[in-house]
Amino acid sequence: MSNIEKDDVTGMDTTGHEWDGIKELNTPLPRWWLWTFYICIVWAVGYMIAYPAIPLVSDATKGLLGWSSRNDVAVAMSEAHQAQSGMLDKIASLSVQDISADEDLRTFAVAGGKSAFAVNCSQCHGSGAAGGPGYPNLNDDDWIWGGDLDAIYTTISHGIRHEPDEDTRVSDMPAFGKDELLEKAQIEDVAEHVLSLSKLDHNAEAAARGVELFAENCASCHGDDGGGDRDLGAPALNDAIWLYAQNRADIVAQINGPKHGVMPAWADKLGDVTIKKLAVYVHALGGGE
């Protein structure tokens, strides 16, 4: 090309290309780089022929070697299940109490339950089962429906307010304000009394007015002292552990128009063996009774 010239600074020829006065030096790639590039192309073609590589409409090319990572995973899963079959059979045939009483089975169940919890339960209860606003902490001793092995097993199996399950746990608190069962001032007095049950800051005069209102409207479920009733699914109100309320305004809102959480029934989805492992794991977190 007539416009190829030698660069004064580097002493190298230009390619003849020029953009806005900027000229391109003719600096070919190193031969080792080119040969590496060509080898990679050959390797890629060979890989594409030997292994699954090219996506099709509903499948992919199988490759001459017929290898599949899916098959490897299926074989590994089958071998793992076979290795665990003896323990799984025992868990299937025993009660949660018997599983927990056997050290080897308990260790196996806790490990399996932890994995199942991470996949199915941590989204609501948290990775450490500490819960959050509206989701119970499973590490403490405050249980709405009971924290022994049988109670936990039943709750996981049938859920809470899960309508498709006939045996689901159900407890509905009346909407004392929205349904006009109590006046606004009465609700505020009851809230002050509830605060006093937990020994939190409260208006003593208003709390005194709320004693009789609480006895008439709330004690039948929550108990005279606010200790709750697990048979009814009524939470304790005389401690510092709250599911929906964090302060006086929250308590007033809950009395006025209560929130009702829903937990899925896991029995049909996970199966009895996994439910038992989950029950043993949750019970072992430290809050189990």
C-alpha positions in Angstrom: 0.0 0.0 0.0 1.3 3.5 -1.0 0.4 5.0 2.4 2.5 2.5 4.5 5.3 4.3 6.1 7.9 3.8 8.9 7.0 5.3 12.3 9.7 7.7 13.4 9.4 6.9 17.2 9.3 3.0 17.1 10.9 2.4 13.7 8.0 0.0 12.9 5.9 0.1 9.7 2.4 1.3 9.8 -0.6 -0.6 8.4 -1.7 2.2 6.2 -4.8 2.8 8.3 -5.3 6.3 9.7 -8.1 7.8 11.9 -8.2 11.5 12.7 -4.4 11.6 12.3 -3.8 8.5 14.4 -1.8 5.9 12.5 -1.9 2.2 13.3 1.4 0.3 13.8 1.8 -3.1 12.2 2.5 -5.2 15.3 1.4 -8.8 14.6 0.4 -11.0 17.6 3.2 -13.2 18.9 3.4 -16.6 17.2 3.1 -18.4 20.5 -0.2 -16.6 21.2 -1.5 -17.5 17.7 -0.6 -21.1 18.1 -2.3 -21.2 21.5 -5.4 -19.6 19.9 -5.4 -22.2 17.1 -5.0 -25.1 19.6 -7.9 -23.8 21.6 -10.1 -23.7 18.5 -9.2 -27.3 17.7 -9.8 -28.3 21.3 -13.2 -26.6 21.3 -14.3 -28.4 18.1 -13.1 -31.7 19.5 -15.0 -31.1 22.8 -18.1 -30.1 20.9 -18.0 -33.4 19.0 -17.2 -35.6 22.0 -19.4 -34.1 24.7 -22.9 -32.6 24.9 -22.5 -29.1 23.6 -25.0 -27.7 21.0 -28.4 -26.7 22.3 -31.4 -27.8 20.2 -35.1 -27.0 20.5 -35.9 -29.3 23.3 -32.6 -31.1 23.9 -28.9 -30.9 23.0 -26.4 -32.9 21.1 -25.3 -36.0 23.1 -21.6 -36.1 22.0 -19.8 -39.3 20.8 -18.8 -40.2 24.3 -22.4 -40.2 25.6 -21.3 -38.5 28.9 -23.9 -36.6 31.0 -23.4 -34.8 34.3 -27.1 -35.5 35.0 -26.4 -39.2 34.9 -23.5 -38.8 37.3 -25.6 -36.9 39.7 -28.4 -39.5 39.5 -25.9 -42.3 40.2 -24.4 -40.4 43.1 -27.9 -39.7 44.6 -28.8 -43.3 44.2 -25.7 -44.5 46.0 -26.2 -41.9 48.8 -29.8 -43.0 49.3 -28.8 -46.6 49.3 -26.2 -45.9 52.0 -28.7 -44.1 54.1 -31.6 -46.6 53.5 -31.0 -48.4 56.8 -31.2 -45.2 58.9 -34.2 -43.9 56.8 -36.1 -47.2 57.4 -35.6 -46.9 61.1 -36.8 -43.3 61.1 -39.8 -44.3 59.1 -40.8 -47.0 61.6 -40.0 -45.1 64.9 -41.7 -42.2 66.7 -40.0 -38.9 67.0 -39.3 -39.7 70.7 -37.6 -42.9 69.9 -35.6 -41.2 67.2 -34.4 -38.5 69.6 -33.6 -41.1 72.3 -31.2 -43.0 69.9 -27.9 -41.1 69.7 -27.0 -42.3 66.2 -30.5 -41.8 64.8 -30.7 -38.4 66.5 -27.4 -37.2 65.0 -28.5 -38.5 61.5 -32.0 -36.8 61.9 -30.5 -33.5 63.0 -28.2 -33.4 60.0 -30.9 -34.3 57.6 -33.4 -31.9 59.3 -30.9 -29.0 59.1 -30.6 -29.5 55.3 -34.4 -29.7 54.9 -34.8 -26.6 57.1 -32.4 -24.6 54.9 -34.3 -25.5 51.8 -37.9 -25.3 53.0 -38.1 -23.2 56.2 -35.3 -20.7 56.3 -37.1 -18.3 54.0 -39.5 -17.4 56.8 -37.7 -18.5 60.0 -34.2 -17.4 58.9 -31.1 -19.5 58.3 -30.5 -19.7 62.1 -34.3 -20.2 62.9 -34.3 -16.8 64.8 -37.4 -15.7 63.0 -38.4 -12.1 62.5 -41.5 -9.8 62.7 -44.4 -12.1 62.1 -42.3 -15.3 62.0 -41.6 -17.2 65.2 -38.1 -17.6 66.7 -37.6 -21.4 67.0 -34.6 -21.1 69.3 -36.5 -19.8 72.4 -38.9 -21.4 74.8 -42.0 -19.4 73.7 -44.2 -21.8 71.7 -47.7 -20.9 70.6 -48.7 -24.5 69.9 -46.2 -26.3 72.2 -42.6 -27.1 71.8 -42.3 -30.8 72.6 -41.4 -33.3 69.8 -45.0 -34.3 69.2 -46.3 -30.7 69.0 -43.5 -29.7 66.6 -44.1 -32.7 64.5 -47.9 -31.9 64.3 -47.3 -28.3 63.5 -44.9 -29.1 60.6 -47.1 -31.8 59.3 -50.4 -29.9 59.2 -49.3 -26.3 59.2 -51.1 -23.3 60.6 -54.3 -22.0 59.0 -53.5 -24.0 55.9 -57.0 -24.5 54.6 -56.4 -27.5 52.3 -55.4 -29.5 55.4 -58.3 -30.6 57.5 -56.1 -31.0 60.6 -54.3 -27.7 60.3 -53.8 -25.6 63.4 -56.3 -22.8 63.6 -56.7 -19.9 66.1 -58.4 -16.7 65.1 -58.4 -13.7 67.4 -61.4 -11.4 67.1 -61.0 -8.0 65.6 -62.2 -6.1 68.6 -62.0 -2.7 67.0 -63.0 -3.4 63.4 -65.9 -5.6 64.5 -66.9 -2.9 67.1 -66.6 -5.3 70.0 -64.7 -2.7 72.0 -64.4 1.1 71.7 -61.2 2.8 70.9 -60.6 4.0 74.4 -61.3 0.4 75.7 -58.8 -1.0 73.3 -56.2 1.5 74.5 -56.9 0.5 78.1 -56.5 -3.2 77.3 -53.2 -2.5 75.5 -51.9 -0.7 78.7 -52.9 -3.7 80.8 -51.1 -6.1 78.4 -48.0 -3.9 78.7 -48.3 -4.2 82.4 -48.5 -8.0 82.2 -45.0 -8.0 80.5 -43.7 -5.4 83.0 -43.2 -2.9 80.3 -43.7 0.8 80.5 -47.4 1.6 80.8 -50.0 4.0 82.1 -51.0 2.5 85.5 -54.4 4.2 85.5 -55.3 3.0 82.1 -54.0 -0.5 82.8 -56.2 -0.7 85.9 -59.2 0.1 83.7 -58.1 -2.6 81.3 -58.1 -5.4 83.9 -61.8 -6.0 83.7 -62.0 -5.6 80.0 -59.1 -8.1 79.6 -60.9 -10.6 81.9 -64.1 -10.3 79.9 -62.7 -10.4 76.4 -59.2 -11.9 76.4 -58.7 -14.2 79.4 -60.7 -17.1 78.0 -57.9 -17.7 75.5 -54.8 -15.9 76.9 -55.5 -16.8 80.6 -56.1 -14.4 83.5 -52.4 -13.7 83.9 -51.8 -13.6 80.1 -49.9 -16.9 80.2 -51.5 -18.1 76.9 -53.1 -21.5 76.1 -51.2 -23.8 73.7 -54.3 -26.0 73.1 -56.0 -23.0 71.6 -52.9 -21.5 70.0 -53.2 -18.4 72.2 -49.7 -16.8 72.7 -48.4 -15.7 76.1 -48.7 -12.0 76.8 -46.8 -11.9 80.0 -43.3 -12.1 78.6 -41.1 -9.9 76.4 -41.4 -12.2 73.3 -43.8 -10.8 70.7 -44.7 -12.1 67.3 -46.4 -9.1 65.8 -46.2 -6.4 68.4 -43.0 -4.4 69.3 -44.6 -1.5 71.1 -47.9 0.0 72.4 -49.0 1.1 68.9 -48.5 -2.5 67.6 -50.5 -3.9 70.5 -53.4 -1.5 69.8 -53.3 -2.4 66.1 -53.3 -6.1 66.9 -56.3 -5.8 69.2 -58.1 -3.6 66.7 -57.5 -5.9 63.7 -55.2 -8.8 64.4 -52.7 -10.3 62.0 -53.0 -14.1 61.4 -50.0 -15.9 60.0 -50.1 -18.9 57.7 -47.7 -21.8 57.6 -47.9 -24.5 54.9 -48.7 -28.1 55.8 -45.6 -30.0 54.8 -46.6 -33.6 55.2 -47.7 -34.2 51.6 -44.8 -32.3 50.1 -41.9 -33.6 52.2 -43.1 -37.0 53.5 -43.1 -38.4 57.0 -39.4 -39.2 57.2 -38.3 -35.7 56.4 -41.0 -34.3 58.7 -39.6 -36.4 61.6 -36.1 -35.2 60.8 -37.2 -31.6 60.8 -39.1 -32.1 64.1 -36.0 -33.5 65.8 -33.8 -30.7 64.3 -36.1 -27.9 65.4 -36.4 -29.5 68.9 -32.7 -29.7 69.1 -32.2 -26.0 68.4 -32.4 -25.2 72.1 -36.0 -24.1 72.5 -37.5 -27.6 72.4 -39.3 -28.8 75.5 
